[in-house]
């Protein structure tokens, strides 16, 4: 998307230091360097939990914790810096919650696909996302999916990752007669997680920026005080090696040519499509950056930065990178330009030497479990916008939401919802309102469940 007003070369520096002003148009957006820096720090604190949570989730799939930590920070920095310097929006990126759970629990642990192959699928999804964006086909794909199912997918993922958090903390346990049951709440891990959920909720209720991150820290400190969590061996150290995961995606490319992996890549694309689009519109609207017709200028640049970050993250060793709704915290602090994102991206790189602190937190999933539960709550808010009184929407939406935690698979929820929606609309006599592409998807998913699903 062209923008004649956009400078395409590095700005000249002059004595009054207005280079940043000209490049990011600070005065035009009624902001300044100090405000943008504070906003960038605020956004980082609001989403810093991902540098702890993402390695914890992907390590359950057999990946090296330290290597994923490095990949997480690098992918977040890459996507956020491109967003700031090229698209020039105050929106940060990092490996997405929900997509990392899909990667670890559905693809690797559920389908039995090696994590190396899953990384290859992530890389390919980034390439496809890039091609669909620059070709303009992305908009057509997004518009084909009804809003009711988009809301259901987001809410279902929220409930799914909250369930994972409760399971990791021991608050919910497997129990054969009833599938699951309440864990032993008198043991240390569930008690610590419950404390974390309460204190994180209190932080957020009081409007504390970075409440989820501070909740993780408070939970870890209490765990150390009571002797449940070991003290870290240091504060800073050499950056962990990325070798255990770096480049593994390219070595596994030949393993992608299966129907199972085709569905995996489609699911990654689907979730990233709507996660990114929804975040861009929501945060940009809050910042007053949409044009008079409600469109986002330079939208393709923002979407391309997402796809490049996904490819770079997969090459390093992490799941899909996407735009973060926590960017709204920085916008709330006054961030209006790409300088906010530049500050946030730089802070992700500065986090790399603090691995000893992150490693201690990663050894105790009950410390990060509250973050999963609270983020799940935030994602489930879309349930209130679903038209429950219209069964042609409500039935596919409900099945989408409930199937994700009950089948322990985001892909199953999406597939069942997209399969049911055209059928319900046809039975209701509203078949003309269904995009033809959805009938094709319904047939594909039906074939998958009948002939290919294990």
C-alpha positions in Angstrom: 0.0 0.0 0.0 1.6 3.2 -1.1 1.8 6.4 1.0 3.3 9.4 -0.7 3.8 11.2 2.6 5.9 8.4 4.0 9.7 8.9 4.0 11.4 6.0 2.5 15.0 7.0 3.5 16.6 7.6 6.8 16.0 11.2 8.1 18.7 13.7 8.2 20.0 14.8 11.6 20.2 18.5 12.5 21.2 20.5 15.5 17.8 20.8 17.1 17.3 17.0 17.2 14.2 17.1 15.0 15.2 14.0 13.0 13.0 11.7 15.2 10.2 14.3 15.0 10.3 14.3 11.2 10.6 10.5 10.8 7.9 9.5 13.2 5.8 12.8 12.9 5.7 13.3 16.6 4.3 16.8 16.6 1.7 15.8 14.0 0.5 13.1 16.4 0.7 15.5 19.4 3.4 13.5 21.2 7.1 13.7 22.0 10.1 11.5 22.6 9.6 11.2 26.3 5.9 10.2 26.0 6.8 7.7 23.3 9.6 6.2 25.5 7.2 5.8 28.5 4.6 4.3 26.2 7.1 1.8 24.9 8.2 0.8 28.4 4.5 0.4 29.4 3.8 -1.9 26.4 6.9 -4.0 27.2 5.9 -4.5 30.9 2.3 -5.4 29.8 3.5 -8.2 27.5 6.8 -9.2 29.2 5.1 -12.3 30.6 5.5 -13.9 27.1 9.3 -14.2 27.6 8.6 -16.5 30.5 5.4 -18.2 29.4 6.3 -19.0 25.8 9.5 -21.0 26.6 7.5 -22.8 29.3 4.8 -23.8 26.9 7.1 -24.9 24.0 9.5 -26.7 26.3 6.6 -29.1 27.2 6.8 -30.1 23.5 10.4 -31.1 24.0 12.1 -27.9 22.9 15.1 -26.4 24.7 13.9 -23.8 27.2 16.9 -21.5 26.7 16.8 -21.6 22.9 13.1 -20.8 22.9 13.7 -17.9 25.3 16.2 -16.4 22.8 13.9 -17.1 19.8 11.0 -15.4 21.7 13.0 -12.2 22.4 14.5 -12.1 18.9 11.1 -12.7 17.2 9.4 -10.1 19.3 12.1 -7.5 18.7 12.2 -8.2 15.0 8.4 -7.9 14.5 8.1 -4.9 16.8 11.0 -3.0 15.3 9.7 -3.5 11.7 6.3 -2.4 12.9 7.9 0.7 14.4 10.4 1.7 11.7 8.5 0.7 8.6 4.8 0.6 9.4 5.3 3.3 12.1 2.5 2.1 14.4 2.7 1.8 18.2 1.9 -1.9 18.1 4.2 -4.6 19.5 4.5 -8.2 18.4 5.6 -11.4 20.0 4.9 -15.2 19.8 1.1 -15.4 20.2 -0.7 -16.9 23.1 -3.0 -19.6 21.9 -0.8 -20.2 18.8 1.9 -21.4 21.1 -0.6 -23.7 22.9 -1.8 -25.0 19.5 1.8 -25.6 18.5 2.8 -27.5 21.7 -0.4 -29.3 22.8 -2.3 -29.9 19.6 0.3 -30.3 17.0 3.3 -31.9 18.8 1.7 -33.6 21.8 -1.7 -34.3 20.3 -0.9 -35.2 16.7 2.5 -36.6 17.5 4.2 -34.3 14.9 7.9 -33.5 15.8 8.4 -30.0 16.9 10.9 -29.5 14.1 8.2 -30.2 11.6 5.8 -27.9 13.5 8.4 -25.1 13.1 8.6 -25.8 9.4 4.8 -25.4 9.3 5.0 -22.2 11.2 7.6 -20.9 8.7 5.4 -21.8 5.7 2.4 -20.2 7.3 4.4 -17.0 7.6 5.3 -17.2 3.9 1.7 -17.8 2.9 0.6 -14.9 5.2 3.1 -12.7 3.4 1.9 -13.7 -0.1 -1.7 -13.3 0.8 -1.1 -9.9 2.2 0.9 -8.5 -0.7 -1.6 -10.0 -3.2 -4.6 -8.5 -1.5 -6.2 -12.0 -1.1 -6.0 -11.8 2.7 -8.8 -9.3 2.9 -11.1 -11.6 0.9 -10.3 -14.6 3.1 -11.0 -12.6 6.3 -14.3 -11.3 4.9 -15.5 -14.8 4.1 -15.5 -15.8 7.8 -18.5 -14.5 9.7 -17.8 -12.3 12.7 -19.7 -14.7 15.0 -17.1 -17.4 14.3 -14.2 -15.0 14.7 -15.5 -14.1 18.1 -16.0 -17.8 19.0 -12.4 -18.7 17.9 -10.9 -16.0 20.2 -13.0 -17.0 23.1 -12.4 -20.7 22.6 -8.7 -20.1 22.6 -8.9 -18.1 25.8 -10.8 -20.9 27.6 -8.3 -23.4 26.2 -5.2 -21.7 27.4 -6.9 -21.0 30.8 -7.5 -24.7 31.1 -3.9 -25.4 30.3 -2.9 -23.0 33.1 -5.1 -24.7 35.6 -3.8 -28.1 34.6 -0.1 -27.0 34.8 -0.7 -25.6 38.2 -2.4 -28.8 39.5 -5.6 -27.0 40.2 -7.3 -29.3 37.7 -6.2 -32.9 37.4 -7.0 -35.9 35.2 -9.5 -38.3 36.8 -10.8 -41.3 34.8 -14.4 -41.5 36.0 -15.1 -37.8 35.1 -12.2 -37.0 32.8 -11.0 -34.2 35.1 -11.4 -33.2 38.7 -10.2 -30.6 41.3 -6.6 -31.0 42.3 -5.2 -31.1 45.9 -5.5 -27.4 46.8 -3.6 -28.0 50.0 -0.3 -28.7 48.1 2.2 -25.9 47.4 1.9 -25.6 43.6 -1.9 -25.1 43.4 -1.8 -22.8 46.4 0.9 -20.6 44.8 -1.0 -20.5 41.5 -4.2 -19.5 43.3 -2.3 -16.7 45.0 -1.0 -15.6 41.6 -4.5 -15.5 40.0 -5.8 -13.4 42.9 -2.9 -11.0 43.0 -2.7 -10.6 39.2 -6.5 -9.9 39.2 -6.0 -7.3 41.9 -3.2 -5.6 39.9 -5.4 -5.4 36.9 -8.4 -4.2 38.8 -6.4 -1.4 40.1 -5.3 -0.5 36.6 -1.7 -1.3 37.0 0.1 -1.3 33.7 2.0 -4.6 33.3 -0.3 -6.3 35.9 0.2 -9.8 34.3 4.0 -9.4 34.4 4.0 -8.1 38.0 1.7 -10.9 38.9 4.3 -13.4 37.7 7.0 -11.6 39.7 4.9 -11.4 42.9 4.0 -15.1 42.6 7.7 -16.1 42.2 8.8 -13.9 45.1 6.2 -15.5 47.4 7.3 -19.0 46.2 10.9 -18.1 47.1 10.0 -16.7 50.5 8.1 -19.9 51.5 10.9 -22.1 50.1 9.0 -23.7 47.3 11.0 -21.9 44.6 14.8 -21.9 44.6 16.6 -18.6 44.5 18.2 -17.8 41.1 21.9 -18.4 40.8 22.5 -14.9 39.4 20.8 -12.0 37.7 22.5 -11.8 34.3 24.6 -14.3 32.3 25.7 -15.0 28.8 22.8 -15.3 26.4 21.7 -19.0 26.0 22.6 -20.8 22.8 20.0 -20.8 20.0 21.6 -23.8 18.4 19.2 -26.4 19.7 16.3 -24.9 17.6 18.0 -22.5 15.1 17.4 -23.6 11.5 15.6 -26.8 12.4 12.5 -25.6 10.5 14.4 -25.8 7.2 15.7 -29.3 7.8 12.1 -30.5 8.4 10.6 -29.0 5.3 10.3 -32.4 3.5 7.9 -33.6 6.2 5.3 -31.0 5.4 3.6 -32.8 2.5 0.8 -34.5 4.4 -2.9 -33.7 4.8 -2.4 -33.4 8.6 0.3 -30.7 8.2 -1.9 -28.9 5.6 -4.6 -28.5 8.3 -1.9 -27.4 10.8 -0.7 -24.6 8.5 -4.3 -23.6 7.7 -5.1 -23.3 11.4 -1.9 -21.2 12.1 -3.0 -18.9 9.2 -6.6 -18.7 10.3 -5.8 -17.7 13.9 -3.0 -15.3 13.0 -5.3 -13.7 10.4 -7.9 -12.6 12.9 -5.7 -12.2 15.9 -3.6 -9.7 14.0 -6.4 -7.9 12.2 -8.5 -7.5 15.3 -5.5 -6.2 17.3 -4.5 -3.7 14.6 -8.0 -2.2 14.3 -8.6 -2.1 18.1 -5.3 -0.5 19.0 -5.3 1.9 16.1 -8.8 3.0 16.8 -7.9 3.6 20.4 -4.9 5.7 19.2 -7.1 7.6 16.7 -5.0 6.4 13.8 -7.9 5.2 11.5 -8.9 7.3 8.6 -12.3 8.9 8.1 -13.7 5.7 6.6 -12.4 3.5 9.5 -9.5 2.1 7.5 -6.0 1.7 8.6 -3.4 3.6 6.5 -0.3 1.5 5.7 -2.2 -1.7 6.8 -0.2 -3.9 4.4 3.0 -2.8 6.0 1.7 -3.7 9.5 0.6 -7.1 8.2 3.9 -7.8 6.3 5.8 -7.0 9.5 3.8 -9.8 11.2 4.6 -12.3 8.5 8.3 -11.5 8.5 8.4 -11.9 12.2 6.7 -15.2 12.0 9.2 -16.4 9.4 12.1 -15.1 11.5 10.8 -16.6 14.7 10.2 -20.0 13.1 13.8 -19.9 11.8 15.0 -19.1 15.3 12.8 -21.7 17.0 9.4 -20.4 18.2 5.7 -20.5 17.2 3.8 -17.9 15.3 4.5 -14.2 16.0 1.5 -11.9 16.0 0.4 -8.4 17.1 -0.4 -8.0 20.8 -3.5 -6.4 22.3 -1.3 -5.4 25.2 -0.1 -2.6 22.9 -3.2 -0.8 24.1 -1.5 -0.2 27.4 1.2 1.8 25.6 -1.4 3.7 23.6 -3.1 4.4 26.9 0.1 5.9 28.2 0.3 8.3 25.2 2.0 6.2 22.5 1.0 7.3 19.0 3.9 6.5 16.6 6.3 3.9 15.7 8.8 5.3 18.2 6.8 3.5 20.9 7.4 0.2 19.1 11.1 0.9 18.7 11.5 1.3 22.4 9.5 -1.9 23.1 11.5 -3.9 20.6 14.8 -2.6 22.1 13.7 -3.7 25.5 13.0 -7.3 24.3 16.7 -7.4 23.2 17.8 -6.0 26.5 16.0 -8.8 28.3 18.3 -11.5 26.7 21.0 -11.4 29.4 18.5 -11.9 32.3 18.1 -15.6 31.5 19.0 -16.8 35.0 15.8 -15.1 36.4 13.7 -16.5 33.6 15.1 -20.0 34.0 14.0 -20.1 37.7 10.4 -19.1 36.7 10.4 -21.7 33.9 11.1 -24.5 36.3 7.7 -23.9 38.0 4.7 -23.8 35.7 2.5 -22.8 38.6 4.2 -19.4 38.5 3.2 -18.7 34.9 -0.2 -20.5 35.2 -1.9 -17.4 36.5 -0.9 -15.5 33.4 -2.5 -18.2 31.3 -5.7 -18.0 33.3 -5.9 -14.2 33.3 -5.1 -13.9 29.6 -7.7 -16.5 29.0 -10.3 -14.3 30.8 -9.4 -11.4 28.6 -9.7 -13.4 25.4 -13.1 -14.9 26.4 -14.7 -11.4 26.4 -15.9 -12.0 22.8 -18.5 -14.4 24.2 -20.7 -11.5 25.1 -20.9 -10.3 21.5 -22.1 -13.6 20.0 -25.8 -13.6 18.9 -26.9 -16.4 21.2 -30.6 -15.9 20.3 -29.8 -16.8 16.6 -29.2 -20.6 16.7 -27.7 -20.6 13.2 -24.8 -18.6 14.7 -25.0 -19.8 18.3 -24.6 -23.6 17.5 -21.4 -23.3 15.4 -20.0 -20.7 17.8 -20.7 -22.8 20.9 -19.2 -26.0 19.3 -16.1 -24.0 18.3 -15.7 -22.7 21.8 -16.4 -25.9 23.7 -14.5 -28.3 21.4 -11.2 -26.5 21.9 -10.7 -27.4 25.6 -12.7 -30.7 25.5 -10.7 -32.1 22.6 -7.5 -30.3 23.7 -7.2 -28.9 20.2 -7.7 -25.4 18.7 -7.8 -26.9 15.2 -10.7 -29.2 16.0 -12.7 -26.3 17.4 -12.2 -24.2 14.3 -12.8 -27.1 11.9 -16.1 -28.1 13.6 -17.3 -24.6 13.7 -16.6 -23.9 10.0 -18.2 -27.3 9.1 -21.4 -26.6 11.0 -21.9 -22.9 10.1 -22.9 -23.4 6.4 -25.1 -26.3 7.3 -27.0 -24.3 10.0 -27.4 -21.3 7.6 -28.7 -23.6 4.9 -31.2 -25.2 7.2 -32.3 -21.7 8.3 -32.8 -20.6 4.7 -30.0 -18.1 4.7 -27.7 -20.0 2.4 -27.2 -16.9 0.1 -25.5 -15.2 3.0 -22.7 -17.8 3.2 -19.5 -17.1 1.2 -18.9 -20.0 -1.3 -15.4 -20.5 0.2 -17.0 -21.7 3.4 -18.7 -24.6 1.6 -15.4 -25.7 0.3 -13.8 -25.5 3.8 -16.7 -27.5 5.2 -16.2 -30.2 2.6 -12.4 -30.2 3.4 -13.0 -30.5 7.1 -15.6 -33.3 6.7 -13.1 -35.3 4.6 -10.4 -34.7 7.1 -12.4 -36.0 10.0 -13.7 -39.0 8.1 -10.5 -40.2 6.3 -7.5 -38.5 7.7 -7.9 -37.6 11.4 -6.3 -40.0 13.8 
